[in-house]
Amino acid sequence: MKFETKAIHAGIEPDSATGAIMTPIYQTSTYAQPRPGEHKGYEYSRTLNPTRHALEKNLSALENAKHGLAFGSGLAAIDACMRLLDPGDEVISTNDLYGGTYRLFTKVHERYGLKFHFAGMQNSGGIENLINENTKMIWVETPTNPTMNIIDIAAFAEVAKKHKLILVADNTFASPFLQNPLDLGADIVMHSVTKYIGGHSDVIMGFLALNDDVLREKLAFIQNSVGAVCGPMDAFLVLRGIKTLHLRMERHCENGAKVAHWLKAHPKVDKVHWPGFESHPNHAVAKSQMRDFGGMISFSLVGDNIDQAFDLISKMRVFTIAESLGGVESLAGHPATMTHSAIPKEERAKIGITDSLIRLSVGIEHIDDIIADLEQALS
Ligand SMILES: *Cc1c(COP(=O)(O)O)cnc(C)c1O
C-alpha cells in the first residue's frame, strides 16, 4: 500500500461494537472482565487503550515498522530510549540537536550515570574514535534543528551495525512522509508527534517505531512501567491529523522551497539554511534519503544583530512568534533565546546558532501572503 492510503486506512477498522467509521475515543481507564483474567486484550489503559492502539498500528505502518509505541510527549519517548541503557553506558549524539533533548541528556540522564558525547555528524567519519566498550547507542536527528544539517542515516547505520550499537533517529523534522529511517538501517525512529504528524498545534505526543521484537518488549515494558503514555483523546486527534499528513506535507514542501529561494535573494539576508539548495553541504544525502525537503528553514541577517532579528520577527503578521513547528499555521522563532536557550552560548556558536538566526516553520497558507509578510517585515 502507498503512503497516502496507509495514512487513511492502516490499523483502522470500523468499530466492532457499532460500525463507527472513525476510531472511537475510548475514554476509559479500565475494562470489564467476565471472569478474572478473561479479556479482549485490554485490561488497563496505561498498558493498552483501543484508541492509542489504533494510532500505534497506523503510525508504525507509516514508518514501515512492525511495532509502534505512543508516549505523552516527544521527550517521554526519548526518555524511554535512554531507559534501555544502564549506568556507565555511553551515547554518541549529534551536537546539533533539539534543545530539550540536550537538556534531558545532560541534566537528567547524566545524573543517573549515562555518559553523552556530542559530535558533529555531517560526515560519518569522526565518531569511531569516541566508540569504546561502554558505547551502546548513537543518537541522530536529521534534518537538524535549527540549522538544517543533514545526517547520512545509512552511513551511521553501518557504524552502528559494525559496533553493535542501537541507532536512534529523531525523524520529527522530516515526518514519515519525507523519510523512513528504519528502511535506511536505523533501529528505532523517534517522533515528536506534536509537530508535523499531529499537524494542528493541538496535541503534545511522542512516538517510537521499530522492527526488533526484543527491543519492542523492552520498550513496551518501560512504557507501561514508567507510565508516560498519551490519553485516548490525544490519540484520536492525531489519528485525525494523520489522514491529511501527505497533503499537508506536500504544501509545506512547496511553500518552503519558495520561501527559501526568496530569502536567499534578499539583500538583508545572510545565510539561508535549507537542504534543498544544491549548495547545502549535504544536499546529495538529503536528496537520496528524503522524498522532498520540508517546510523548515532558518536564516541569519547581514550584520548578525539580535535587535534587528527581534524587530523583524515582531513585525510579522502571517507568521506568529512561537515555539514548536509543523502545524498548518506559519510560525517564526528565535532559537538562541527560545528553543535553544538551554544550550550554552559557546556550544550554540559552534553549531551556527548565531544571534540573528531566525527559524521558520512555513505553514500551508497561500504562498503570496507568506512572501508578502516576509517582505514587509524585512523592509
Ligand atoms: C519538539 C521536538 C522534540 C520534543 O518533543 P515534545 O513533543 O515537545 O516533547 C524532540 N525533537 C525534536 C526535533 C523536536 O522538534
The ligand as an SDF file (V2000), in Angstrom:
LIG
                    3D

 15 15  0  0  0  0  0  0  0  0999 V2000
    9.7340   19.1850   19.7250 C   0  0  0  0  0  0  0  0  0  0  0  0
   10.8200   18.2500   19.4810 C   0  0  0  0  0  0  0  0  0  0  0  0
   11.1450   17.2450   20.4040 C   0  0  0  0  0  0  0  0  0  0  0  0
   10.4260   17.1020   21.7290 C   0  0  0  0  0  0  0  0  0  0  0  0
    9.0850   16.7240   21.5550 O   0  0  0  0  0  0  0  0  0  0  0  0
    7.8950   17.1860   22.5530 P   0  0  0  0  0  0  0  0  0  0  0  0
    6.6980   16.6030   21.8950 O   0  0  0  0  0  0  0  0  0  0  0  0
    7.9030   18.6710   22.6050 O   0  0  0  0  0  0  0  0  0  0  0  0
    8.1950   16.5810   23.8770 O   0  0  0  0  0  0  0  0  0  0  0  0
   12.1850   16.3860   20.0890 C   0  0  0  0  0  0  0  0  0  0  0  0
   12.8690   16.5020   18.9330 N   0  0  0  0  0  0  0  0  0  0  0  0
   12.5900   17.4520   18.0270 C   0  0  0  0  0  0  0  0  0  0  0  0
   13.3930   17.5320   16.7680 C   0  0  0  0  0  0  0  0  0  0  0  0
   11.5660   18.3550   18.2640 C   0  0  0  0  0  0  0  0  0  0  0  0
   11.3150   19.3200   17.3760 O   0  0  0  0  0  0  0  0  0  0  0  0
  1  2  1  0
  2  3  1  0
  2 14  2  0
  3  4  1  0
  3 10  2  0
  4  5  1  0
  5  6  1  0
  6  7  2  0
  6  8  1  0
  6  9  1  0
 10 11  1  0
 11 12  2  0
 12 13  1  0
 12 14  1  0
 14 15  1  0
M  END
$$$$
